[in-house]
Amino acid sequence: MSGSLSNRNVVADVSPSSEGRLSSIRRSRAYRSFIRDKAAVVACGVIVIYVSIALLIVGAQLAAAVGQRVGVDLSDTFIVRELSLKASLDRVGPDSLPGFLETPTTDKRLQNAEFHLSRIRRAFERDDPLTAFENEQLAERTLADKPLDELRRLLEVALEQLATVDEDYLDLEILAEELVDARLDLVEATAHEDRQELLRAIADLEKQRNAAFQTVEEQLVQIEASIEALIPTPKGFRGLVYKARLLLGTDSQGRSILWRAIYSIRVATQVGLVSAIIAVVVGAFLGASAGFFGGWVDHAIVWLYSTLSSVPYIVLLTVVAFVFGSLQVTVPFTDGVQVHQTLIPMYVAFGVTFWIAPCRQIRGEAMKIRSLDYVQSATSLGAGRFYIMRRHVIPNVLFLVFINFSLIFIGAIKSEVILSFLGIGVVGQPSWGVMISESKSEVLNQFFWQIGTATVFMFGLVLAFNVFSDALQDAFDPKHAR
Amino acid sequence: MWAYVLRRILYNIPVYMGVILFLMLLLRLTDPVTAYLGKNPTYDQYITKRTNFGLDKPLLGDWQIGGRTWQEATGGFGGSHMVKGPGKGNAHVQWTLELPQGTYRLQATWPTRTGEDGQRVSLGSSGLVWWRVFEGNLHLRTIPTDQTRPPRSTEAYGVGWHELGTIEITRGEPLRVVLIDDSNKPVLADAIRVVPVRVSQGEPPEPFTIDATPDASDIEVKDDPWTFTRFVRSLWDNQYFSALAGIVTLDFQHYSWSVESQSVGNVIGSSIIPSLSVTLPVLVLTTLISTCLGLIASFNRGKPLDRVVMFLAVLGMSVSYLVYVIVGQYFGAQWPRLAFNVEIFATFGYKPVLPLWSQVQQSLQDSGVEDPGFFRTLVAWFASVPGSLSKWPYYCLLPVLIGVIVAMGYDTRYYRAVMVEECNKDYIRTARAKGASNSRVMFRHMLRNALIPIITRVMISLPFIIMGSLLVEIYFGIPGMGFKLFDAITNKDFPVVEAITAVLAAIFILTNILTDVLYAVVDPRVTLK
């Protein structure tokens, strides 16, 4: 490895201009080996997509904040509005709505109709229904552009329909229960005549139930039409956005799962990036100093990381996140935001936990480099310690920095899920961890949309980083088995 | 060899001391007692919890030379107040008042400044400052106050006053109002105000205030000066060394805060078996399966089989642990019940997989044996092992399966890398050249040599085995070490958190030493380094 890497440095020494450096990187063995790995190139593309979505969200929020300070209200611009935290926390429809492809059950449809109608009725009980509904509005669904009296009449009709369908639905349930009972009787019955009679009764009940089901379905279609007349599904672009919002369903509080999953990209990237930067910078600095200077510095740093790594990683993570999460400290440069409301406890926990691996590896590598011939000869030529550090040590351990960066990124995203589940992770904003832990009770009700979405989104990023860091290791470290 | 072992042991002593120091500093970042008791504890609770956990001693040594006496400072009622650094209740400011029998309201103030928005902001930083009120020697009440907020119950003489409470003087002895320095932040003493409500004879007098100045006659100021002897004593009689001594002598007599009948030793002892009943099978199964997979993959390296196995491993690693647990619980325990009405696994809960000694003893006593001796109990214990053990699959098999699936990806990749490295060694080539068969090369030559990294990995995971899997234990309600730790964290039960983490670190270091020794036994080159 030292051969190829020092070779790269020689090339860089000869042509220090930026263009020359770029082409020297292109000619390096590591680059060629990396680019040959098709999966790694695809993974790079995926990572770029995720990161650019995160940047877009951050950019939109920054633009809104800057606009507010300057006096331009950007909060109604489509991009800024949809990418804001509020959009992922707002109710957009009934609870636990299934996503595309899955048609809701009759039971669920009835609940949805009740949900919409009760909201409209509540608005009409106020003095000024229009403004009252304005506050109740669900994303794009607003009251139809009709005279108030007509709307009121439509509402009354729909409510009447709802009352009848409620009764019919009750009948349907009773019939279904009777049917179950009759079938149980059939299993127990032994006499031939009894069985015949029961079979006839069951056939009769089935017919009745099917008829009742038919009426309920028909009535539901009517009610849905009335609701559509009251609060029409928007057309055109707004309709498209509305459809997209409900594409993957809603969670148990009626929030758009897709919007939450997209906003979580930002949270995940932020957590991964900040933790990885903290851990890698601290680890690289301490590791390089330990390996290069040796002596007491080395002893102290080795002692420090042996100490921290003697506490099992998950315990360290949990305890640090918990302690920093319960500190009553306000964050500087903000107006009274408490530390436990931010992501800072997580950064600290990840920083404390994850710096050890890069430190250990870089220390080993730096020790090896220090004893290499060309470093020895540079020393005998009178090169200073810092010159050697900058010229020979740092460039040659940089690959470890990159590999560790991407490994820590994965570690942070995955640990975020665990911390959020334990209640000491992300607070007050959506994240994949929060979504997965919230779907705990939904899974018991056979609702898999939220856990599925969060898992798929997270899977994409983590898999891409896994493939990417494997390819990096293969490219730089021939010993890493192929 | 022995010199090497001794060196490893000596090397790990400062590391363990560092672990305890780190944990101690970390857990003292917030005041454990106030974090546990909340904002309104009683003084007795406060003192009991503190002495119970040894928090009344200095952390590392009595360094604090300044801040041990009451200093005069400007600001507050009457233009000046007194301030003292954090203390342990040995110093105080005491107001003595001669009052006729009757009922009085007591108020106190502490200095404030005007903030940017015109609101009053307190100069104090301690969230818990204790006032104790006595009539003569009779303790009337102890009141906690929060000096981080400005006093604002009433307004008089241009400052706000905080209501301490209503007291009744029945015996006619002098009233003593004592502000003690029992706090982990500086304490401010400014002035008190007495508002008479009713007196036994005549009209109640006008409200009056008494400002705290060091030379006033009705005020007693007691300092807690720094002395050299106390400092020297604190160098060994401190929290740090008592914690170290407690662990070295295996003394876990502190009581848990949230479950007051249990000592931390009990908490840890009762949680080891439940943890092991899940993690031990996981370790054994994963090691066996993933070594085999690694061996197969490395032998077919570059071929489709290897690629498929490795790709599956990466896929498995990219899904969150929590998803495995949630989905696994649903499809393992919930779904069979809903769909087929069969109960294979428990969704939540745990029954001891090994009979409890005390229960066996109890059942013997119930069946008429007066005093079951050790031997008799032992026999009965063994007799009831199969019965208890038969509950294991119902409660623990599903968590074990989930654990195996999760760990498999990581382990298979690791073992494959180990095997591939062995594949390229000279001795394998020699063996092949000799004409050894494939299986002989694999199991006789390669696996034997690869055993060293395998043993290391297994050894390194031992502390995690004892720790148990935090998530699985919480999710399936298995009362192992991880579950207890999480319980303690959410209940802010600091003695248990500290004990569990310290024990885990100790086990970790012991296994480290053991691994090093094993290494030295297996590979004599190690000792030469």
Contacts between the chains, C-beta under 8 A, distances in Angstrom:
chain1	res1	chain2	res2	distance
A	303	B	14	6.2
A	303	B	15	6.4
A	303	B	18	6.2
A	304	B	18	7.5
A	306	B	15	4.6
A	306	B	18	7.6
A	307	B	15	5.4
A	307	B	18	3.5
A	307	B	19	5.3
A	307	B	22	5.9
A	308	B	22	6.9
A	310	B	15	6.2
A	310	B	16	7.1
A	310	B	19	4.9
A	310	B	505	4.6
A	310	B	508	5.0
A	310	B	509	5.6
A	310	B	512	7.8
A	311	B	19	6.3
A	311	B	22	7.8
A	311	B	23	7.2
A	311	B	501	6.0
A	311	B	504	6.7
A	311	B	505	5.2
A	311	B	508	7.4
A	312	B	463	5.7
A	312	B	464	5.7
A	312	B	467	5.3
A	312	B	504	5.6
A	312	B	508	6.7
A	314	B	467	7.5
A	314	B	470	5.5
A	314	B	482	7.9
A	315	B	467	6.6
A	315	B	485	6.7
A	315	B	500	7.8
A	315	B	501	5.7
A	315	B	504	6.1
A	318	B	470	7.2
A	318	B	485	7.4
A	318	B	486	7.3
A	318	B	489	6.4
A	319	B	23	7.7
A	319	B	26	6.5
A	319	B	27	7.5
A	319	B	489	7.1
A	319	B	497	6.7
A	319	B	501	6.4
A	320	B	26	6.7
A	322	B	489	5.1
A	323	B	26	5.6
A	323	B	27	6.6
A	323	B	29	5.3
A	323	B	30	6.6
A	324	B	29	7.6
A	326	B	30	5.5
A	326	B	35	6.1
A	326	B	492	7.7
A	327	B	29	6.4
A	327	B	30	6.0
A	328	B	30	7.6
A	328	B	127	7.7
A	414	B	320	5.9
A	414	B	321	7.1
A	417	B	320	4.5
A	417	B	321	7.2
A	417	B	322	5.1
A	418	B	321	6.6
A	418	B	322	6.4
A	418	B	470	7.6
A	418	B	471	6.2
A	421	B	322	5.4
A	421	B	471	7.0
A	422	B	470	7.8
A	422	B	474	7.7
A	422	B	486	6.5
A	423	B	490	7.4
A	424	B	489	8.0
A	432	B	320	7.5
A	433	B	320	7.8
A	433	B	322	7.6
A	436	B	320	6.2
A	436	B	322	5.2
A	436	B	323	6.1
A	436	B	326	7.1
A	437	B	322	6.8
A	439	B	326	7.1
A	440	B	326	5.8
A	443	B	326	5.5
A	443	B	327	7.0
A	443	B	330	4.9
A	444	B	330	6.9
A	444	B	334	6.2
A	451	B	323	6.5
A	451	B	326	6.4
A	451	B	327	7.2
A	455	B	319	6.2
A	455	B	320	6.7
A	455	B	323	5.0
A	458	B	318	8.0
A	458	B	319	7.9
A	458	B	320	6.2
A	459	B	318	5.1
A	459	B	319	5.9
A	462	B	317	7.7
A	462	B	318	4.3
A	462	B	319	7.9
A	463	B	314	6.7
A	463	B	315	6.9
A	463	B	318	4.0
A	466	B	314	5.1
A	466	B	317	6.1
A	466	B	318	5.7
A	467	B	314	6.8
A	470	B	314	7.4
A	479	B	421	7.5
A	480	B	417	7.5
A	481	B	298	7.9
A	481	B	301	7.5
A	481	B	416	7.1
A	481	B	417	4.9
A	481	B	420	3.7
A	481	B	421	6.4
A	482	B	301	7.7
A	482	B	302	7.6
